[in-house]
Amino acid sequence: MVWAGAGNTFFIQGAKTWDPGNIVTGNQISTTVTVVGAVLGDFVDISFSLDMEETILTGYVSAGDTVEVVLFNNTGGDKDLGEGTLRARVYPSIT
């Protein structure tokens, strides 16, 4: 497991190339990103390298080492964002 961080903020991350294809308005599509060391309950930030065109991108740890990413289209029209880089950054939940 590799931890990166600045100051006292530590995180692990993963990335992949992703083309979500055409998403009909009112629908969603999901994929997973491997983030070695991620565990249920950790905090997640998600980014995509292209314009999100007002769609909603969320993510959560769904299993060990796995971040589930969901892209929801609530814009009122179909969207095709194209192929880009999807990144997931995970911060450990300290209890």
C-alpha positions as CSV (number, residue, x, y, z in Angstrom):
1,M,0.0,0.0,0.0
2,V,1.4,3.4,-0.9
3,W,0.2,6.4,1.0
4,A,0.7,9.9,-0.4
5,G,0.0,13.1,1.3
6,A,0.8,16.7,2.1
7,G,1.3,17.6,5.8
8,N,-1.0,15.5,7.9
9,T,-3.5,14.6,5.1
10,F,-2.9,11.1,3.7
11,F,-4.7,9.3,0.9
12,I,-4.4,6.4,-1.5
13,Q,-5.6,6.6,-5.1
14,G,-6.3,4.8,-8.3
15,A,-7.1,5.7,-11.9
16,K,-8.4,4.2,-15.1
17,T,-9.4,5.2,-18.6
18,W,-13.1,5.2,-18.9
19,D,-15.7,6.0,-21.7
20,P,-19.1,6.0,-20.1
21,G,-20.8,6.1,-23.5
22,N,-24.2,7.7,-24.1
23,I,-26.2,8.2,-20.9
24,V,-29.9,8.8,-21.4
25,T,-31.4,11.6,-19.3
26,G,-32.7,10.2,-15.9
27,N,-30.3,7.2,-16.1
28,Q,-27.0,6.4,-14.5
29,I,-24.0,4.2,-15.3
30,S,-21.3,2.8,-12.9
31,T,-17.8,1.4,-13.0
32,T,-15.2,0.5,-10.4
33,V,-11.7,1.8,-9.8
34,T,-9.2,-0.3,-7.9
35,V,-7.6,1.5,-4.9
36,V,-5.4,-0.9,-3.0
37,G,-5.9,-0.4,0.7
38,A,-9.4,1.1,0.5
39,V,-11.9,-0.3,3.1
40,L,-15.6,0.2,3.7
41,G,-16.3,3.5,5.5
42,D,-13.4,5.4,4.0
43,F,-14.0,8.8,2.5
44,V,-13.8,9.1,-1.3
45,D,-13.2,12.0,-3.8
46,I,-13.8,11.3,-7.5
47,S,-12.6,13.3,-10.6
48,F,-12.9,12.9,-14.4
49,S,-10.6,14.6,-16.9
50,L,-13.3,15.9,-19.2
51,D,-16.2,18.4,-18.8
52,M,-18.9,16.7,-16.8
53,E,-21.6,18.7,-18.7
54,E,-23.7,19.2,-15.5
55,T,-23.9,15.4,-14.8
56,I,-23.3,14.2,-11.2
57,L,-20.3,11.9,-10.4
58,T,-20.2,10.2,-7.0
59,G,-18.1,7.4,-5.5
60,Y,-17.8,5.2,-2.4
61,V,-15.9,2.2,-1.2
62,S,-18.0,-0.8,-2.1
63,A,-15.6,-3.5,-1.1
64,G,-12.0,-3.9,-0.1
65,D,-9.7,-2.2,-2.6
66,T,-12.7,-1.2,-4.7
67,V,-14.3,2.2,-5.3
68,E,-17.7,2.2,-7.1
69,V,-18.2,5.3,-9.2
70,V,-21.7,6.3,-10.4
71,L,-22.4,8.9,-13.1
72,F,-26.0,10.2,-13.1
73,N,-27.5,12.2,-15.9
74,N,-30.2,14.5,-14.6
75,T,-29.7,17.3,-17.2
76,G,-32.8,16.9,-19.3
77,G,-30.9,15.6,-22.4
78,D,-28.8,12.6,-23.3
79,K,-25.0,13.0,-22.6
80,D,-21.9,11.4,-24.1
81,L,-18.9,12.7,-22.3
82,G,-16.2,10.7,-24.3
83,E,-13.2,8.8,-23.0
84,G,-11.2,10.3,-20.2
85,T,-9.3,9.5,-17.0
86,L,-11.3,8.6,-14.0
87,R,-9.5,9.1,-10.6
88,A,-10.5,8.0,-7.2
89,R,-8.8,9.3,-4.1
90,V,-9.5,7.6,-0.7
91,Y,-8.9,9.0,2.7
92,P,-8.9,6.6,5.7
93,S,-11.8,6.8,8.1
94,I,-10.2,7.2,11.5
95,T,-12.5,6.2,14.4
